[in-house]
Amino acid sequence: MADRADRRRISRRRLTTPLAALIAAVAIELGCSPRPKTREVIIRSFAFSPATDTLQAGDTVRWSNRDVVPHTATSRTGGFDSGALESGQDWRYVARDRGTFEYECTLHPTMRGTLVVR
């Protein structure tokens, strides 16, 4: 009996590992991210840092205003708008659509950033 149970466990392991690898490969091929991540954009010294960020669809972007004045993170095509973020405030946006999205601070239009969503 022990031999039969051991063989079943070994067979399951042999099946499970390739199956998990296949699922991961298909997810990568389809552009799926196994777990959404949160990306951080710091607003400091009248700049977005990083100015350009690449993320997966479904990831969250959190803008954190660490400057002394209010700022916004506003899509140039109308896709998102944080409204005015006071010093110390954060705002989150879930990037659902794929593409390249330019954004700016509407209070300081020379402040610009880009999100590349894959």
N, C-alpha and C positions, 0 to 999 in steps of 0.2 A: 504493500500500500504506500509506504513512504516513497518508493521509487517512482510510482505513478504520479504522486503529488508533486515531487521534485521536477519531474519531466513537464508537468503542466505549467509550473511556475517558470521554468526555463523557456518553454514555448511562448508563454505570454510575454516575457521580457523580450524575446526575439521579435515578436510581432509588434509590441508597443513602441519600442525604440524607432524602428523604421516608419511606423505610422505617425509618430510625433514629428519626425523629420519631414515626412511628406506634407503634413498639415502646415508646418512652419514654412516650407518652400512654397506652397500654394499661396499662403497668406502674403509672403513677400512678393511673389509674382503679381498678385492682385493689388499690391500697394497697401495692404492692410497692416496696421501696426498692432501687435499683440495686445499692448496696453497703452492707452493714451497717456501722454506725458504732459507736464506743465513746463512751459518755457518762460523764462523771466526776462523782461526788458526793463532796465533801470533808466529812469529819466533823471539826469543829473547834469548840471552845468549847461543847460539849454541844448541837450543832445539825448538821443535814444541810444542805448547801449545793450545789445549790439544793434547797429543801424540796419543790418540785414540778418534775417534769421530764416533757416529752413526747417520745416517741421512736417509732420504727417497730418493728413486729414483726421480730425477727431481730437488732436492735441489742443490744449488750452494755452493761451498766451496771457501772462499776467504782467501788466504794466505797473510799475511802482514809482511814484513820484518822490524822489529823494532830493528834489530841488527846493529852493526857497520861495518859488512862485508857482501859481497854478499852471497846468499844462493839459492838453488833450491828446488822445490818440484817435485820430479820425481818418477813416478810409477816404481816399481821394475819389472813389467811385460810389460812395454811399453805403458800403457794406457793413460798416461798424462805426460807432462813435462813443467814446468813453464819457463825453461831457467833461466839464472842468474837474480835474483832479487836484485837490489841494495838496500841499506839502504833507507827506506821510500817508496819503491815500493810495490804494491799489484798485485796479479794475481788471476783470477777467473777460476773455472772449474765447469761445470754442470755435476753432477754424474748421468748418465743415466742407467748404468748397475748395477744390484744387485750383491752383493758379498762382499768379504773382500779384500781390496786392501792395500798392504804395499807400502810405499814410503820412500824416503830418500833424503837427500841433496847430490848431486853428488860431490860437492866441499868438503863436510865434511861427509863422509859415516857413521860415528857413530851417526849422527842425523837421527832418524827414526820415522816414524809415521804410523798410520793405519786408513783407512776409512772403516767403515762397512755400506754398502748401503743396505737398506731393500726395 
